[in-house]
């Protein structure tokens, strides 16, 4: 703490350490205050997180040697995603399928971790992480692919999306999507203030849901204008 405050000039030190270490971190931080090192405006925060559990609801323990290595975990995620991609996107070539599989597999692992309230324990579930529906990375990635598809097809038809003017009146699905987009700034600031990534993940899921409703009820490419 002294090194970070005096040599590095830190004004906010954030310790991302498991929740069981709460008392230890509180004692360390309080000691730094009593020593006169940690004084306003500098501050230290313990960002606690819960445990990752297996299907048996028991915590993965790295020291016990029972948990798998991260690189093996990501390889497994990509392998599982490749089966889904091969089944649903057989029109893609081998290289494209490999790229999509990597994005979906690794994205699923990262999003599953970030979308959970960090203080709570969560069960590591392959099937849930790779679901195409619900609050998962593949759902968000699918919504993103749909957005890019609109832009790509518009460009093929010679339409510059930047030149399009909004309609005089919003349909309900359009209005909901617009309001969700306007909430982005607040979601980012709330996430930063609370140091809780799941708040931003929840916002993105709500945004993707609003876009999916818009996409299905307001067919852009089949519209008259």
Secondary structure as UniProt FT lines:
FT   HELIX           2..6
FT   STRAND          12..18
FT   HELIX           19..21
FT   HELIX           22..34
FT   TURN            35..36
FT   TURN            40..41
FT   STRAND          43..49
FT   STRAND          52..53
FT   TURN            55..56
FT   TURN            62..65
FT   HELIX           70..88
FT   TURN            90..91
FT   HELIX           94..114
FT   TURN            118..119
FT   STRAND          122..123
FT   HELIX           126..129
FT   HELIX           137..156
FT   TURN            157..158
FT   HELIX           161..163
FT   HELIX           172..182
FT   HELIX           184..194
FT   HELIX           197..217
FT   TURN            221..222
//
